[in-house]
Amino acid sequence: MSDTALIVIDMLNSYDHEDAELLLPSVRTVLPRLTSLIERARQSETEVIYVNDNFGLWRSHHDELLNTVLSGPHADLVEPLRPDANSLFVVKARHSIFYQTPLEYLLRLHGIDTIVLCGQVTEQCVLYSALDAHIRHIGVTVVEDACAHIHRDLAESALRLMEHNMQARIVKSTAEAIF
């Protein structure tokens, strides 16, 4: 069993929120790299965990969320990232993947002490999740070209913060040793 997990943040998305028009071009750019990264993780038997907003539907199961976004106008951005039968799924309500979720327990249960972050949005959920992992003494790798952003300048600053203040390893999706 690997001590590393790939965390896919907020990619099951309907893109009907305020910043969607700013986010969509970045999502389209990172989608092929993100899809490839997920496939690499699966091939290496690295745990793939989707952590996703619940859209206020507290009864939501991942199939319900998936069906909702796949019936929307941006299904083409979700379909390639569809969780497989082995993927784990955690619903979150706020920016951090850890805030009031069972993720930390799940990681400990699976013997995972390092997480690889990808998804959206670099300057928000990825940043806050990296900080929460750091304070929990969980190693963090951020795959910068598999993370979408709303504001490029803020994303670049967030990556620098994660690297310098949180000791996160910042890598490209083509790096050999991600998992």
CORSUL-V346989 format. One record per pair of residues at least 4 apart in sequence whose C-alpha atoms are under 7 Angstrom apart, sorted by the first residue. I is the first residue (numbers start at 1). J is the second residue. If there is no record, write none. Layout:
I/J
I/J
This chain:
2/46
3/111
3/112
3/113
3/114
4/46
4/112
4/113
4/114
4/115
4/179
5/46
5/47
5/48
5/49
5/112
5/114
5/115
5/116
6/41
6/46
6/47
6/48
6/49
6/115
6/116
6/117
7/48
7/49
7/50
7/51
7/115
7/116
7/117
7/118
8/49
8/50
8/51
8/117
8/118
8/119
9/50
9/51
9/52
9/118
9/119
9/120
10/51
10/52
10/53
10/119
10/120
11/78
11/119
11/120
12/52
12/66
12/69
12/78
13/69
14/69
14/72
14/74
15/20
16/20
19/23
20/24
22/150
23/27
23/149
23/150
24/28
25/29
26/30
26/148
26/149
27/31
27/148
30/34
30/145
30/146
30/147
30/148
31/35
32/36
33/37
33/146
33/173
34/38
34/146
35/39
35/80
35/81
36/40
37/41
37/173
38/42
39/43
40/44
41/45
41/46
41/48
42/46
46/179
48/87
48/88
49/87
49/88
49/89
50/88
50/89
50/90
51/89
51/90
51/91
51/92
51/97
52/90
52/91
52/92
53/91
53/92
53/93
54/58
54/60
54/91
54/92
54/93
60/64
60/65
61/65
62/66
62/89
63/67
64/68
65/69
66/70
67/71
68/72
69/75
70/75
70/78
70/79
71/75
75/79
78/82
83/87
90/103
92/97
92/101
94/99
95/124
95/125
95/128
96/125
96/128
96/129
97/129
98/103
98/104
98/129
98/132
102/106
103/107
104/108
105/109
106/110
107/111
107/112
108/112
113/138
113/139
114/138
114/139
114/140
115/139
115/140
115/141
116/140
116/141
116/142
117/126
117/141
117/142
117/143
118/142
118/143
118/146
118/147
119/146
119/147
119/148
120/125
120/126
120/147
120/148
120/149
121/125
121/126
121/147
121/148
121/149
121/150
122/126
122/127
122/147
122/148
122/149
122/155
122/158
123/127
123/149
123/154
123/155
123/158
124/128
125/129
126/130
127/131
127/158
127/162
128/132
129/133
130/134
130/140
130/162
131/135
131/166
132/136
133/137
133/138
133/140
134/138
134/139
134/166
140/168
140/169
141/168
141/169
141/170
142/168
142/169
142/170
142/171
143/147
143/170
143/171
143/172
143/173
144/170
144/171
144/172
145/172
145/173
146/173
149/155
151/155
152/156
153/157
154/158
155/159
156/160
157/161
158/162
159/163
160/164
161/165
161/166
162/166
162/167
162/168
163/167
163/168
163/169
163/170
171/175
